[in-house]
């Protein structure tokens, strides 16, 4: 019993460590556009997001139940399997944070759990129908739906605001951005914090501490909410820079459209119990908002690297989770080896990140040596987007575009490059 209690405690602590990395990895989802447009100061933005993530953790348990009851067979799971799954998820989160890529913490967790479960109990222990309907299909649909919604919403805001007073509109949209960013943070708490709750509950069921099919205990909900809130407050500044400045350049009305669209998609998925990637949703909405403005440019080189990371998340985390589960199978010393490897790898990644520090003081700085011209998709959409009325409130704020690629797109709308 003493040995079991120790491994269960290790699993719970590791799960909360994952929740912490999830918080700072996904801060960009809620606050990148608000920070990049200047609607809020960086530290104030992440503080607000942290509080709302904590509140959101208490609003629903549907996603937690998808993890703890639906994805894998509870009967074939040991606490060591959960530990191995978390190792894969944490390392993928840290690696993608190091390079500033907004990948899915949710899919990292799913991949680690699937890989460790297969290594322990075989392919049959994974419920393929749940994986397809509540993980894979939402992974593809979420960025598309959010992107299209943000594109249409951006066009609508420019159209409706043609005759509005410029300064008043800018202030109004900045206020709207703050409200919509808060909604995204709340939605993130209802979705991502619950994934850790589900994993901890699954470990408790596997260890016999709670009955099968149980909802997460209150202490699990509270601890998961606090862990993700703390991670959110510290801020994943590298990913905030990529999401806010690396994909496109947003004005307040575009930021409002992007965040509102993403929040709607995330809240709907939480209600339905879909383990949705908030990163996919927000990234899709940011690109959609970028394409919705006349002359707006999406940097497809950055987007392509992000898409590759999305595709690798599930298999990469699954592979690490499976290898970790294989080593833990050798007994207590195997579990100790995996724990030491996780700590050492995390420390090494942190040390590498100190070579180029990104924090709240320089998160909006850009160092893009060569700007790419407008791609095929950007050019095609820009060609059919009605231009804003001259001098209107919705016209671009800066008379000279912030990046050469925007000027290129506006002067030569037929120029194409490889997307």
N, C-alpha and C positions, 0 to 999 in steps of 0.2 A: 504493500500500500504506500510506503514511504517513497519507493522508486517511482510509482505512478504519479504521486502528487508532485514530485519534482519535475517530471516531463510535462505535466499539464501546466504547471506554473511557467515553464520555459515557453510553451506554446502561446500562452496568454500574453506574456511580455513581448514575444516576437510579433504577435499579431498587432499589438498596440504600436510597436516600432514601425510595422508596415503602414498602419493608419497614419502615423506621424509623417512618413515619407509621402503618403498619398496627399496629405494636406499641403505640404510645400510644393509638391510636384504639380498640383492642380490649382494653386492660387491663381495662376494665369487665366484659368477658365472664367473666373468671375471678374477679375480686376484688371487684366491686361489692357483692354480697350479704354477703360476709365482712366487708368494711369497715363496711357500714351496720348490721350487727347487733352490731358491736363484738367479733367473734371474733378479729380481728387488728388491730394498729395499721396505719394506712395505708402507711407507708414499708416496714415489714416485709413486708406483703402483696405490694406490687409487686416487692420484691426477690426474694421466693420465686418469684413468677410469672415473672420474667425468667429465672432459672436454669432453671426447668422448661421454658420455651419453647425455650431453647437445647438442652436435652436432647432434647425432642420433635422438633426439626428433623432429628436423625440417625436417627430410628426407621423412616422409610419414605420412598419416593419415588413412590408411586402417584399422588398428587395432582399432583406436579410433572410427571409424564409426561402426565397429562391436559391440562395447559396446553401443554407443549412439543410434544406429538405429536398431540393429538386435536382441539383446538378449531378451529384454523385450519390452512390448507395451508402447510406450511413452505416449499414451493417459491416461493410468491408473496410472501414476506415479506423486507423489507430491514431493516437495523438502525434506520433512521429511523422505520419503522413502529412498532417496539417503543418507541422514544423518545416518539413522539406518544401512544401508548396510555398510557404511564406518566404523561405530563403530565395527561391527563384524570383518571386515577385519583387522583393526588396532590392535585389541586385539589379534587376532590369530598370526599376524606377531610378536608382542612383546613376546608372550608366547614361540613361537618356537625359536626366537632369544635368549631368556633367557637360554634355554636348549641346544642351539647350533645346532639345527636341520635345515638343508636347505629345508624348505617347500616352496610351491608356493605362492608368493604374488598375482599372477594373479588369482589363484583358490580361494584364500581367498576373493578377491574382488568379483569374480563371485558368490561365495557362499553367501556372505552377501547381494548382490543385489538380488539374486534369493529368499532368505528367506524373505527379507523385502518386495519384490514385491508380493509374495504369501500371506503374512500376510495382505497386504493392498488391493490387487485387485484380489486375487485368483490365482489358478494354471494356468488358461487360459491366464493370462497376460505374462507368460513366453513362449517364442518361443522355443519349444522343439527341432525342427529340427536344429536351429542354435546352441543350447546347445550341441547337439550330434555331429554335423559335424564340428563345429569350436572350441569346447572346449574339450569335452570328448574324442573323437577319437584322436586328437593331443596329449592329455595328456598321452595316452597309447603308441602311435606310436613314439613320440619324443624321449624318453629315449632309446627305442629299436633301432631306426634308428641311433641316435647319438652314442650309445654304439657299435653297430656293425661296424659303419664307423671308430670309434676310434680304435677298436681292429685291424681291417685290416690295418689301417694307421700305427699303431705301429709296426705291424709285417713287413710292407713294409720298414719302416725306419731302423729297425734293419737289414733287409736283404740287403738293398742298401748300408748301411754304414759299412759293414764288413771290407772293406779294407781302409777305410778313416782314416786320421790322427786323433788320439784321441782328442788332445787338440783343434785342429781347429774345429772338429765336435761339440765338446761341446759348444764352443763359437758360432758357427753357429746356433745350436739349441736353445741356450739361446736368441739369437737375433730373431730367428723365433718365440719363445714364446712371446717375447714382442710385435711383430707385430700381432700375432694371438690373444693375450689378448686385444690389442687395437681393433681388429675386433669384438671380443665378446662384448666389452663395447659399441661400436658403434651399434651393433645389439640389445643390451639391450635397448638402447635409442630409437631405432625404434619400439620396441615392448612394453616394460613395461611403459615407460613414456606416451605412447599414451593411456594406459588404464585409467590413471587419467584424461587426456584430454577428453576421452569419457564420463567419469562419470560427470565431470563438465559441459560438453555440454548437457548431458541428464538433469542435474538439471536446466540449463538455459532454456531448452525447456519446462520442466515441470513447471517452474515459469513464462513462457511467455516472457522471456527476449530475446530469439532468436526464429526464425521460426523453425518449425519441419523440420527434414532432413537437417539441417544446418551442415556444417563442423565446427570444432573447431575454434573459433576466434583466432587471432594472440596472444592476451594477455594470452589466456588460454595455448597455445603452449609454450610461453616463461616462464610463471610461473611454469608450470608442469616440464619443462626441468630444470629450476633452482632448484626446490625442490628436484628432484631425484639426481641431480648432488651434491647438498650439503650433502644429506644423504650418497651418495656413498663416498664422501671425508672423512666423519667421520669414515667410515669403520665398517662393521659388523664383528669384529674380532673373536667373538665366532664361527660364522659359517665358517669363513675363515679357522680357525683351523680344524674344522671337515672335510671340503671339501678337504683341502690340506694335512692333516696328518691322519685324522681319518678313511677315506675310504680305502686308499692304499698309497703306497710310490712311487712317480713318479720321474723319471729322466727327464732331459730337453727334450729329444726326445719324451717321452711319453706325457709330458705336451703340447708340440707343436701339437702332433696328436690329443689330447683331445680337445684343444681349437679350432683348425681349424675345426674339425668335428662339434662341437657345434655351432660355428658361422655360418657355412653353413646352418645348419638346422634352426637356428633362423631367419636368413635373408630371407630364402625361405618362411618361415611361415609368416613373416611380409609382404612380397610381396603379398601373397595370402589372407591376412586379418585374418589369424588364430590367436586367442588369446592364443598363446603358452606359456607354462611355461618355462622360461629360466632355472629355477632351475632343472626341470626334464631333460632338454636337456644336461646341463653341468654335472649333476650328472651321467647320463647314459654314457656320453663320458669319464668321469674320471674312472668309473668302467671298461669300455671297454679297455681303455689304460692300466689299471692295469693288466687286464687279458691277454693283448697282449704281455707282456714280459715274457720270460722264468724265472720262479721262482717268478714272481709277485703274490702278494696275495691281494685279496679284503677282507676286514674285514666285513663279512656278518652280524655280530651282529649289527654293526653300520648301515649297509645298511638296515637291517630289521626294525630297529627303524625309519629310514628315510621313508621307504615304508609305515609304519603304519601312520606316520604323513601325508604323501601324501593322503592316503585314508580318513583320518579324516578331511582334510582341508575344502572341500566343505560343508559337513554336519555341521561341528562345526561352521563355519562362518555363514552358513545359519540360524542355530538355534539362535545364538546371534543376528543376523540381524532381525530375526522375532520377538524376544522378545523386542528388542529396538524399533521396529516399533509399537508394541502393546502399549508400554508405551508412545511413542510420540503421539499416537492417543488420549490421554487425553487432549491434548492442549499444550499451551505454557509451563505450569509447567511440563508436561511430558517430553517435549524436554529438559528443563533445568535439570531435574533429570538424563536423559541419558547422557547429556554433563558432568555433575559433576561425574557420574559413570565412564565415559571414562577417564577423567583427573585423578581421584583418582586411578583407576586401573593401568593406565600407570605409575604414580608416584610410586606405590607399586612395580611394576615389575622392574622399574629402581633401586629402593632401594635394592631389592633382588640381582640384578646383581652386586652391589658393594661389596658383600661378597667375590666374587672371580673375580677380575678384569682381563679381557683379553684385551690387546691392542697391538700396533705395536711392543712393546718391548719383548713380550713373546708369540706372535702368533704361532711361530714355535716350541715352547716347547711342549713336549709330556709327558703325565703322565699315561701311560697304564700299569697297574700292571700285568695283565695277558694277554698274547697274544694268540689269538685263532689260532689253526693250520689251514692249508689250507683246504678249503671246497671242496665239490664234484666237483663243477663247476670249481674252480681254478685248482684243481688237473687234471681234465680231459683235460682242455685246455693246461696246462703246459706240459702234457705228449706228446702232438702232436706238440708242438712248437719247431722248430729247435733251438738248442742252438747257441748263438753267438760264432763266431770264437775266439779262445783264443788270448787275447791281442788286440782284435779289438777295434775300436772306439766305437762300440755299445755295448760292454760288460758292465755289471754293473760297476759303478764307484768304489764302495767300495768292497774290497776283502772279507770283512765280512759283511753279510747282516745286515741292520739296525735294523731288528726285528727278534727275534728267530723263528717266524712263517715262515719266508722266508727260513731259513736254514732247518727247518723241511720239508717244501715242496720240497726242492731240494734233500734232502737225502732220503726221503721216499715218492716217488711220488704216491704210491698207498694208502696212508693214507686218510681216508675220515671222515668227520664229518657232522653233520646235518647242512644244509644250512638254 
